[in-house]
Amino acid sequence: SQSQSTLLSIFSQEYQKQIKRTHTKHHTAEAIETYYQRYLNGVMKNAAAPVLLELANEVDFAPSLMARIVLERFLQEKEQAIPSKTLINSMLRDPSQIPDGVLANQVYQCTVNDCCYGPLVDCIKHAIGYEHEVLLREMLLEKNLSFIAEDQLRAKGYDKTPDFILEVPVAVEGHIIHWIESKASFGDESSHQAYLQDQFWSYWNRY
């Protein structure tokens, strides 16, 4: 009875929890070296095969994160220094910057086939979040509610800003609502706890 977007949101959150639980084992020096050597051996046999993507699926790790590990190891060997996060992120967003055509293609295959991590997923999440903020703004205008939006609050110098502050609070099911924060994701218990710590208590204290 649930919509596809709701199910995808639940799946994405559960998948990310699983990746966080197993993240450490994929980042040991031994694991990194194993993945890098397997990548080199794989592309030596067939450079066109989706070596990194298949490796990520085999060890049950997010393809974009596998691409990041191998790219970082490759640059470390090439430059004889640890590459910056800024450089890595830039190359993941635009693999044509990677100074090795085979690896660039491998990284691209990983980012376009990753449903929960990577630059494409980040863009999609950002777009969905913005879309829901626009829908919320339209609802507030439709109800003739007076509000101050986040961009206006930032312009006034506020550091912690919800999406909307209601200039005249309203009652909803017996609760007085002063501000609204839009989250275009499934609200499970762990998400609520994280958002409470990161954002909501700050808003509650201020507004």
Disulfide bonds with the S-S distance in Angstrom:
none
